[in-house]
Amino acid sequence: MMPLKIVVSEAEPMDIMLAQLFLKLMQRINNDIVLVESIDGWDGTNVRIVVKKKEEEIIEKIFDSIEEVERQYSSPGTIIPQIVSQDEI
């Protein structure tokens, strides 16, 4: 079982989108996902996604998932990810 922690003081639309993104990622890359968290990155990124191995196939699945969630909420370009491997953090 993978540890899971969800902490939200007041749910905002972005929090709901991130929860949906997490579900999509679990469906697509379950064994490779380590962490999904909101961030305020210096480069405009707002979501950190940590994976076990940062491979092209996994990155493609992440971007497909992001696109689906943004389309679902009619919010293209809302999720700006920082994708890192476990050994980069």
N, CA, C and O atoms as a printed pandas DataFrame, in Angstrom:
     atom_number atom_name residue_name chain_id  residue_number  x_coord  y_coord  z_coord
0              1         N          MET        A               1    0.844   -1.173    0.000
1              2        CA          MET        A               1    0.000    0.000    0.000
2              3         C          MET        A               1    0.891    1.238    0.000
3              4         O          MET        A               1    1.876    1.306    0.734
4              5         N          MET        A               2    0.537    2.205   -0.823
5              6        CA          MET        A               2    1.285    3.451   -0.933
6              7         C          MET        A               2    0.713    4.472    0.053
7              8         O          MET        A               2   -0.508    4.612    0.131
8              9         N          PRO        A               3    1.559    5.195    0.814
9             10        CA          PRO        A               3    1.023    6.206    1.722
10            11         C          PRO        A               3    0.350    7.326    0.931
11            12         O          PRO        A               3    0.839    7.737   -0.121
12            13         N          LEU        A               4   -0.750    7.803    1.438
13            14        CA          LEU        A               4   -1.511    8.848    0.776
14            15         C          LEU        A               4   -1.890    9.897    1.808
15            16         O          LEU        A               4   -2.387    9.578    2.888
16            17         N          LYS        A               5   -1.648   11.150    1.459
17            18        CA          LYS        A               5   -1.975   12.238    2.371
18            19         C          LYS        A               5   -2.615   13.347    1.551
19            20         O          LYS        A               5   -2.010   13.850    0.604
20            21         N          ILE        A               6   -3.822   13.725    1.907
21            22        CA          ILE        A               6   -4.520   14.815    1.229
22            23         C          ILE        A               6   -4.915   15.821    2.300
23            24         O          ILE        A               6   -5.689   15.510    3.205
24            25         N          VAL        A               7   -4.372   17.035    2.187
25            26        CA          VAL        A               7   -4.648   18.081    3.161
26            27         C          VAL        A               7   -5.148   19.305    2.411
27            28         O          VAL        A               7   -4.439   19.854    1.568
28            29         N          VAL        A               8   -6.361   19.731    2.715
29            30        CA          VAL        A               8   -6.939   20.900    2.068
30            31         C          VAL        A               8   -7.692   21.690    3.126
31            32         O          VAL        A               8   -8.593   21.160    3.777
32            33         N          SER        A               9   -7.328   22.954    3.301
33            34        CA          SER        A               9   -8.051   23.762    4.283
34            35         C          SER        A               9   -9.374   24.242    3.697
35            36         O          SER        A               9  -10.414   24.127    4.346
36            37         N          GLU        A              10   -9.349   24.767    2.503
37            38        CA          GLU        A              10  -10.553   25.149    1.769
38            39         C          GLU        A              10  -10.363   24.732    0.324
39            40         O          GLU        A              10   -9.438   25.193   -0.345
40            41         N          ALA        A              11  -11.235   23.862   -0.160
41            42        CA          ALA        A              11  -11.084   23.339   -1.525
42            43         C          ALA        A              11  -11.316   24.441   -2.551
43            44         O          ALA        A              11  -12.356   25.100   -2.555
44            45         N          GLU        A              12  -10.334   24.626   -3.412
45            46        CA          GLU        A              12  -10.438   25.566   -4.516
46            47         C          GLU        A              12  -10.513   24.753   -5.808
47            48         O          GLU        A              12  -10.200   23.563   -5.795
48            49         N          PRO        A              13  -10.915   25.360   -6.910
49            50        CA          PRO        A              13  -10.997   24.611   -8.168
50            51         C          PRO        A              13   -9.704   23.878   -8.523
51            52         O          PRO        A              13   -9.751   22.757   -9.030
52            53         N          MET        A              14   -8.562   24.492   -8.265
53            54        CA          MET        A              14   -7.291   23.838   -8.581
54            55         C          MET        A              14   -7.093   22.577   -7.743
55            56         O          MET        A              14   -6.542   21.593   -8.237
56            57         N          ASP        A              15   -7.532   22.590   -6.486
57            58        CA          ASP        A              15   -7.422   21.403   -5.635
58            59         C          ASP        A              15   -8.229   20.245   -6.212
59            60         O          ASP        A              15   -7.782   19.098   -6.194
60            61         N          ILE        A              16   -9.394   20.545   -6.713
61            62        CA          ILE        A              16  -10.249   19.517   -7.308
62            63         C          ILE        A              16   -9.611   18.980   -8.584
63            64         O          ILE        A              16   -9.654   17.778   -8.845
64            65         N          MET        A              17   -9.023   19.867   -9.377
65            66        CA          MET        A              17   -8.341   19.433  -10.588
66            67         C          MET        A              17   -7.147   18.535  -10.257
67            68         O          MET        A              17   -6.901   17.547  -10.949
68            69         N          LEU        A              18   -6.414   18.875   -9.209
69            70        CA          LEU        A              18   -5.259   18.058   -8.816
70            71         C          LEU        A              18   -5.696   16.691   -8.307
71            72         O          LEU        A              18   -5.017   15.693   -8.548
72            73         N          ALA        A              19   -6.812   16.639   -7.613
73            74        CA          ALA        A              19   -7.333   15.349   -7.160
74            75         C          ALA        A              19   -7.698   14.484   -8.369
75            76         O          ALA        A              19   -7.411   13.288   -8.387
76            77         N          GLN        A              20   -8.322   15.082   -9.364
77            78        CA          GLN        A              20   -8.656   14.357  -10.591
78            79         C          GLN        A              20   -7.396   13.914  -11.323
79            80         O          GLN        A              20   -7.329   12.797  -11.837
80            81         N          LEU        A              21   -6.402   14.790  -11.367
81            82        CA          LEU        A              21   -5.143   14.448  -12.021
82            83         C          LEU        A              21   -4.490   13.263  -11.319
83            84         O          LEU        A              21   -3.995   12.346  -11.975
84            85         N          PHE        A              22   -4.487   13.277  -10.003
85            86        CA          PHE        A              22   -3.918   12.170   -9.249
86            87         C          PHE        A              22   -4.611   10.859   -9.611
87            88         O          PHE        A              22   -3.947    9.842   -9.813
88            89         N          LEU        A              23   -5.934   10.877   -9.693
89            90        CA          LEU        A              23   -6.674    9.666  -10.057
90            91         C          LEU        A              23   -6.279    9.172  -11.446
91            92         O          LEU        A              23   -6.066    7.976  -11.644
92            93         N          LYS        A              24   -6.182   10.085  -12.401
93            94        CA          LYS        A              24   -5.793    9.712  -13.772
94            95         C          LYS        A              24   -4.382    9.126  -13.785
95            96         O          LYS        A              24   -4.124    8.129  -14.459
96            97         N          LEU        A              25   -3.479    9.747  -13.043
97            98        CA          LEU        A              25   -2.109    9.252  -13.000
98            99         C          LEU        A              25   -2.034    7.873  -12.348
99           100         O          LEU        A              25   -1.253    7.026  -12.782
100          101         N          MET        A              26   -2.825    7.645  -11.328
101          102        CA          MET        A              26   -2.849    6.335  -10.681
102          103         C          MET        A              26   -3.345    5.273  -11.663
103          104         O          MET        A              26   -2.869    4.138  -11.643
104          105         N          GLN        A              27   -4.298    5.638  -12.518
105          106        CA          GLN        A              27   -4.810    4.693  -13.506
106          107         C          GLN        A              27   -3.774    4.395  -14.584
107          108         O          GLN        A              27   -3.693    3.268  -15.073
108          109         N          ARG        A              28   -2.992    5.385  -14.954
109          110        CA          ARG        A              28   -2.056    5.233  -16.073
110          111         C          ARG        A              28   -0.657    4.791  -15.677
111          112         O          ARG        A              28   -0.043    3.974  -16.364
112          113         N          ILE        A              29   -0.149    5.326  -14.573
113          114        CA          ILE        A              29    1.240    5.021  -14.202
114          115         C          ILE        A              29    1.348    4.667  -12.713
115          116         O          ILE        A              29    2.287    5.080  -12.033
116          117         N          ASN        A              30    0.403    3.920  -12.235
117          118        CA          ASN        A              30    0.275    3.587  -10.822
118          119         C          ASN        A              30    1.594    3.270  -10.131
119          120         O          ASN        A              30    1.910    3.885   -9.112
120          121         N          ASN        A              31    2.354    2.350  -10.642
121          122        CA          ASN        A              31    3.569    1.913   -9.960
122          123         C          ASN        A              31    4.731    2.883  -10.105
123          124         O          ASN        A              31    5.751    2.726   -9.434
124          125         N          ASP        A              32    4.596    3.875  -10.964
125          126        CA          ASP        A              32    5.685    4.819  -11.187
126          127         C          ASP        A              32    5.482    6.157  -10.494
127          128         O          ASP        A              32    6.414    6.958  -10.422
128          129         N          ILE        A              33    4.285    6.416   -9.983
129          130        CA          ILE        A              33    3.992    7.710   -9.355
130          131         C          ILE        A              33    4.453    7.690   -7.891
131          132         O          ILE        A              33    4.198    6.725   -7.171
132          133         N          VAL        A              34    5.124    8.746   -7.464
133          134        CA          VAL        A              34    5.594    8.854   -6.083
134          135         C          VAL        A              34    4.847    9.963   -5.348
135          136         O          VAL        A              34    4.448    9.788   -4.197
136          137         N          LEU        A              35    4.655   11.116   -6.018
137          138        CA          LEU        A              35    4.092   12.284   -5.341
138          139         C          LEU        A              35    3.447   13.224   -6.354
139          140         O          LEU        A              35    3.968   13.428   -7.450
140          141         N          VAL        A              36    2.314   13.788   -5.974
141          142        CA          VAL        A              36    1.678   14.874   -6.722
142          143         C          VAL        A              36    1.355   15.944   -5.690
143          144         O          VAL        A              36    0.626   15.690   -4.732
144          145         N          GLU        A              37    1.903   17.152   -5.888
145          146        CA          GLU        A              37    1.649   18.222   -4.923
146          147         C          GLU        A              37    1.584   19.571   -5.622
147          148         O          GLU        A              37    2.217   19.785   -6.656
148          149         N          SER        A              38    0.818   20.462   -5.046
149          150        CA          SER        A              38    0.770   21.818   -5.577
150          151         C          SER        A              38    2.008   22.563   -5.087
151          152         O          SER        A              38    2.460   22.374   -3.958
152          153         N          ILE        A              39    2.543   23.410   -5.957
153          154        CA          ILE        A              39    3.716   24.204   -5.612
154          155         C          ILE        A              39    3.555   25.603   -6.203
155          156         O          ILE        A              39    2.654   25.852   -7.004
156          157         N          ASP        A              40    4.423   26.493   -5.803
157          158        CA          ASP        A              40    4.489   27.835   -6.378
158          159         C          ASP        A              40    5.911   27.993   -6.904
159          160         O          ASP        A              40    6.753   28.637   -6.280
160          161         N          GLY        A              41    6.159   27.393   -8.065
161          162        CA          GLY        A              41    7.508   27.371   -8.628
162          163         C          GLY        A              41    7.947   28.717   -9.167
163          164         O          GLY        A              41    7.128   29.509   -9.634
164          165         N          TRP        A              42    9.241   28.970   -9.101
165          166        CA          TRP        A              42    9.814   30.230   -9.591
166          167         C          TRP        A              42    9.609   30.397  -11.096
167          168         O          TRP        A              42    9.617   31.515  -11.611
168          169         N          ASP        A              43    9.425   29.279  -11.793
169          170        CA          ASP        A              43    9.278   29.320  -13.246
170          171         C          ASP        A              43    7.816   29.245  -13.700
171          172         O          ASP        A              43    7.542   29.051  -14.884
172          173         N          GLY        A              44    6.892   29.395  -12.770
173          174        CA          GLY        A              44    5.468   29.363  -13.109
174          175         C          GLY        A              44    4.817   28.013  -12.915
175          176         O          GLY        A              44    3.598   27.887  -13.034
176          177         N          THR        A              45    5.623   26.991  -12.616
177          178        CA          THR        A              45    5.032   25.676  -12.384
178          179         C          THR        A              45    4.155   25.717  -11.145
179          180         O          THR        A              45    4.450   26.421  -10.180
180          181         N          ASN        A              46    3.071   24.951  -11.186
181          182        CA          ASN        A              46    2.167   24.945  -10.039
182          183         C          ASN        A              46    1.860   23.538   -9.526
183          184         O          ASN        A              46    1.106   23.380   -8.566
184          185         N          VAL        A              47    2.438   22.521  -10.157
185          186        CA          VAL        A              47    2.247   21.144   -9.718
186          187         C          VAL        A              47    3.565   20.392   -9.858
187          188         O          VAL        A              47    4.183   20.402  -10.922
188          189         N          ARG        A              48    3.990   19.745   -8.787
189          190        CA          ARG        A              48    5.181   18.886   -8.861
190          191         C          ARG        A              48    4.697   17.443   -8.918
191          192         O          ARG        A              48    3.902   16.997   -8.091
192          193         N          ILE        A              49    5.199   16.730   -9.917
193          194        CA          ILE        A              49    4.883   15.315  -10.069
194          195         C          ILE        A              49    6.204   14.567   -9.991
195          196         O          ILE        A              49    7.088   14.746  -10.829
196          197         N          VAL        A              50    6.323   13.731   -8.978
197          198        CA          VAL        A              50    7.541   12.955   -8.780
198          199         C          VAL        A              50    7.264   11.516   -9.211
199          200         O          VAL        A              50    6.299   10.891   -8.769
200          201         N          VAL        A              51    8.129   11.011  -10.079
201          202        CA          VAL        A              51    7.998    9.647  -10.584
202          203         C          VAL        A              51    9.258    8.858  -10.245
203          204         O          VAL        A              51   10.312    9.435   -9.979
204          205         N          LYS        A              52    9.136    7.547  -10.256
205          206        CA          LYS        A              52   10.295    6.708   -9.958
206          207         C          LYS        A              52   11.354    6.851  -11.037
207          208         O          LYS        A              52   12.537    7.010  -10.739
208          209         N          LYS        A              53   10.925    6.794  -12.293
209          210        CA          LYS        A              53   11.840    6.939  -13.422
210          211         C          LYS        A              53   11.251    7.932  -14.400
211          212         O          LYS        A              53   10.115    7.767  -14.844
212          213         N          LYS        A              54   11.996    8.947  -14.736
213          214        CA          LYS        A              54   11.533    9.981  -15.662
214          215         C          LYS        A              54   11.865    9.546  -17.086
215          216         O          LYS        A              54   12.912    9.887  -17.636
216          217         N          GLU        A              55   10.939    8.783  -17.665
217          218        CA          GLU        A              55   11.116    8.251  -19.006
218          219         C          GLU        A              55   10.110    8.900  -19.948
219          220         O          GLU        A              55    9.060    9.377  -19.518
220          221         N          GLU        A              56   10.435    8.914  -21.213
221          222        CA          GLU        A              56    9.595    9.570  -22.222
222          223         C          GLU        A              56    8.155    9.046  -22.203
223          224         O          GLU        A              56    7.214    9.834  -22.289
224          225         N          GLU        A              57    7.977    7.751  -22.094
225          226        CA          GLU        A              57    6.633    7.156  -22.084
226          227         C          GLU        A              57    5.820    7.642  -20.882
227          228         O          GLU        A              57    4.630    7.931  -21.008
228          229         N          ILE        A              58    6.456    7.728  -19.738
229          230        CA          ILE        A              58    5.781    8.184  -18.525
230          231         C          ILE        A              58    5.425    9.665  -18.641
231          232         O          ILE        A              58    4.317   10.068  -18.284
232          233         N          ILE        A              59    6.352   10.470  -19.136
233          234        CA          ILE        A              59    6.102   11.902  -19.308
234          235         C          ILE        A              59    4.936   12.123  -20.265
235          236         O          ILE        A              59    4.099   12.995  -20.031
236          237         N          GLU        A              60    4.875   11.348  -21.329
237          238        CA          GLU        A              60    3.775   11.453  -22.286
238          239         C          GLU        A              60    2.438   11.130  -21.620
239          240         O          GLU        A              60    1.443   11.812  -21.868
240          241         N          LYS        A              61    2.407   10.105  -20.784
241          242        CA          LYS        A              61    1.179    9.739  -20.070
242          243         C          LYS        A              61    0.771   10.841  -19.088
243          244         O          LYS        A              61   -0.417   11.097  -18.893
244          245         N          ILE        A              62    1.751   11.483  -18.481
245          246        CA          ILE        A              62    1.454   12.586  -17.559
246          247         C          ILE        A              62    0.802   13.736  -18.316
247          248         O          ILE        A              62   -0.216   14.269  -17.874
248          249         N          PHE        A              63    1.376   14.125  -19.453
249          250        CA          PHE        A              63    0.808   15.228  -20.226
250          251         C          PHE        A              63   -0.561   14.878  -20.799
251          252         O          PHE        A              63   -1.426   15.749  -20.893
252          253         N          ASP        A              64   -0.774   13.625  -21.182
253          254        CA          ASP        A              64   -2.104   13.195  -21.639
254          255         C          ASP        A              64   -3.121   13.327  -20.509
255          256         O          ASP        A              64   -4.249   13.767  -20.732
256          257         N          SER        A              65   -2.723   12.949  -19.303
257          258        CA          SER        A              65   -3.611   13.048  -18.139
258          259         C          SER        A              65   -3.935   14.498  -17.821
259          260         O          SER        A              65   -5.083   14.835  -17.532
260          261         N          ILE        A              66   -2.922   15.356  -17.875
261          262        CA          ILE        A              66   -3.132   16.784  -17.623
262          263         C          ILE        A              66   -4.104   17.355  -18.642
263          264         O          ILE        A              66   -5.022   18.092  -18.281
264          265         N          GLU        A              67   -3.913   17.025  -19.895
265          266        CA          GLU        A              67   -4.801   17.527  -20.947
266          267         C          GLU        A              67   -6.242   17.075  -20.722
267          268         O          GLU        A              67   -7.171   17.862  -20.906
268          269         N          GLU        A              68   -6.434   15.834  -20.330
269          270        CA          GLU        A              68   -7.788   15.326  -20.066
270          271         C          GLU        A              68   -8.459   16.086  -18.930
271          272         O          GLU        A              68   -9.622   16.476  -19.035
272          273         N          VAL        A              69   -7.721   16.294  -17.846
273          274        CA          VAL        A              69   -8.288   16.999  -16.686
274          275         C          VAL        A              69   -8.610   18.445  -17.056
275          276         O          VAL        A              69   -9.681   18.946  -16.713
276          277         N          GLU        A              70   -7.701   19.113  -17.747
277          278        CA          GLU        A              70   -7.951   20.504  -18.140
278          279         C          GLU        A              70   -9.168   20.590  -19.069
279          280         O          GLU        A              70   -9.972   21.516  -18.960
280          281         N          ARG        A              71   -9.296   19.639  -19.966
281          282        CA          ARG        A              71  -10.451   19.621  -20.868
282          283         C          ARG        A              71  -11.742   19.384  -20.076
283          284         O          ARG        A              71  -12.766   20.011  -20.345
284          285         N          GLN        A              72  -11.682   18.480  -19.105
285          286        CA          GLN        A              72  -12.842   18.163  -18.272
286          287         C          GLN        A              72  -13.349   19.405  -17.536
287          288         O          GLN        A              72  -14.554   19.570  -17.351
288          289         N          TYR        A              73  -12.442   20.264  -17.123
289          290        CA          TYR        A              73  -12.812   21.466  -16.368
290          291         C          TYR        A              73  -12.766   22.740  -17.216
291          292         O          TYR        A              73  -12.852   23.846  -16.683
292          293         N          SER        A              74  -12.632   22.584  -18.524
293          294        CA          SER        A              74  -12.571   23.728  -19.455
294          295         C          SER        A              74  -11.542   24.756  -19.006
295          296         O          SER        A              74  -11.813   25.957  -18.988
296          297         N          SER        A              75  -10.367   24.274  -18.647
297          298        CA          SER        A              75   -9.310   25.140  -18.143
298          299         C          SER        A              75   -7.967   24.816  -18.792
299          300         O          SER        A              75   -7.031   24.419  -18.098
300          301         N          PRO        A              76   -7.857   24.979  -20.114
301          302        CA          PRO        A              76   -6.580   24.651  -20.751
302          303         C          PRO        A              76   -5.444   25.540  -20.242
303          304         O          PRO        A              76   -5.623   26.739  -20.027
304          305         N          GLY        A              77   -4.286   24.935  -20.055
305          306        CA          GLY        A              77   -3.114   25.681  -19.613
306          307         C          GLY        A              77   -3.069   25.994  -18.134
307          308         O          GLY        A              77   -2.200   26.745  -17.691
308          309         N          THR        A              78   -3.982   25.436  -17.358
309          310        CA          THR        A              78   -4.038   25.727  -15.921
310          311         C          THR        A              78   -2.968   24.975  -15.141
311          312         O          THR        A              78   -2.358   25.527  -14.225
312          313         N          ILE        A              79   -2.741   23.723  -15.502
313          314        CA          ILE        A              79   -1.788   22.886  -14.785
314          315         C          ILE        A              79   -0.436   22.979  -15.497
315          316         O          ILE        A              79   -0.291   22.567  -16.648
316          317         N          ILE        A              80    0.539   23.527  -14.788
317          318        CA          ILE        A              80    1.894   23.686  -15.335
318          319         C          ILE        A              80    2.809   22.811  -14.481
319          320         O          ILE        A              80    3.197   23.198  -13.380
320          321         N          PRO        A              81    3.152   21.626  -14.996
321          322        CA          PRO        A              81    3.852   20.659  -14.154
322          323         C          PRO        A              81    5.365   20.820  -14.117
323          324         O          PRO        A              81    5.997   21.288  -15.064
324          325         N          GLN        A              82    5.908   20.415  -12.992
325          326        CA          GLN        A              82    7.340   20.188  -12.849
326          327         C          GLN        A              82    7.444   18.676  -12.636
327          328         O          GLN        A              82    6.997   18.155  -11.614
328          329         N          ILE        A              83    8.026   17.990  -13.592
329          330        CA          ILE        A              83    8.127   16.535  -13.522
330          331         C          ILE        A              83    9.562   16.178  -13.166
331          332         O          ILE        A              83   10.497   16.524  -13.887
332          333         N          VAL        A              84    9.726   15.486  -12.053
333          334        CA          VAL        A              84   11.056   15.107  -11.583
334          335         C          VAL        A              84   11.065   13.644  -11.186
335          336         O          VAL        A              84   10.039   13.062  -10.834
336          337         N          SER        A              85   12.258   13.069  -11.256
337          338        CA          SER        A              85   12.394   11.691  -10.799
338          339         C          SER        A              85   12.698   11.697   -9.299
339          340         O          SER        A              85   13.099   12.710   -8.726
340          341         N          GLN        A              86   12.499   10.571   -8.711
341          342        CA          GLN        A              86   12.689   10.421   -7.270
342          343         C          GLN        A              86   14.103   10.804   -6.843
343          344         O          GLN        A              86   14.289   11.361   -5.762
344          345         N          ASP        A              87   15.088   10.517   -7.664
345          346        CA          ASP        A              87   16.466   10.818   -7.283
346          347         C          ASP        A              87   16.860   12.273   -7.529
347          348         O          ASP        A              87   17.972   12.674   -7.183
348          349         N          GLU        A              88   15.962   13.072   -8.123
349          350        CA          GLU        A              88   16.235   14.497   -8.350
350          351         C          GLU        A              88   15.792   15.375   -7.185
351          352         O          GLU        A              88   16.130   16.557   -7.130
352          353         N          ILE        A              89   15.039   14.799   -6.259
353          354        CA          ILE        A              89   14.559   15.631   -5.137
354          355         C          ILE        A              89   15.367   15.415   -3.883
355          356         O          ILE        A              89   15.092   16.036   -2.856
